[in-house]
């Protein structure tokens, strides 16, 4: 693996980790909102490579939904 490949892999992992972090923040409604933000930060080509994967999209949607749900239970 060349140093260029390593840098690409590291960059994709950085984008992936940030996508999951943004989903957990509760500030985004779905994967598409996260994709738009990351495209502005990292460029369209690099970001869209991550979002091709339907499993990533589904997991981001799941995390967005969970993060936006009000806490359950009653604390007295």
Secondary structure as UniProt FT lines:
FT   HELIX           3..25
FT   HELIX           31..42
FT   HELIX           44..51
FT   HELIX           54..68
//
